[in-house]
Amino acid sequence: MLPYNLVGIDPSFSRTGLCCVMQDGSKRVIFHNLSHPMTGKASADGSVKRGFHSVFEAAFVLANDVSSWVNQFDPVRVIMEEPLPASSMSPALYCLDSLIFERIHDKVIQTYNPSTLRTIHSKRDYTKTDSVNRATKLLEKFHAAGWGVPVVSKTNKVRPPGHDCCEAFLYICHYLNTHGMDLKTLTF
């Protein structure tokens, strides 16, 4: 066991995926989603905030929510996705990631570019379904090793909550795998 819990973050305005692999002896994997849409909002004077104001407001709220969620798992270390430098959402995601990073920078031990998922999936073109499938297989290993993971009660099948949380979990697994922890036997 590590001397701290590991949290993975896949930042997004539509649904930020969060995952915590508990290292406190409880052997649990916890998932959570957070969102705050960027919508135009009427202010007291009747004007509508759009663009920068909308992005900043959503990023500010999400960063505070992410920070609160992460801090409940102290002692904790964070692995998070960083935005691609060139995409249609890059400016907004840089704002979001920067605010999240500012609030928890002392806990962040690794950031990964989204292209890291190509390495994780061992292929250039992957889908969100590929992320869910890979995370499900890893969670099945965790479950078989006695870890508490999300399962469907009637079938007892492992079921992660969605691709954003799955990618946050995959970043944690990638970190563990590249830092000498054996995911085949789940010894870390």
Salt bridges, closest charged atoms under 4 A:
GLU57 OE2 - HIS36 NE2 3.80
GLU57 OE2 - LYS41 NZ 3.94
ASP74 OD1 - LYS107 NZ 3.69
GLU102 OE1 - ARG103 NH1 3.12
ASP106 OD2 - LYS107 NZ 3.86
ASP130 OD2 - LYS123 NZ 3.11
ASP164 OD2 - ARG15 NE 2.81
ASP164 OD1 - HIS163 ND1 3.58
GLU167 OE1 - LYS128 NZ 3.42
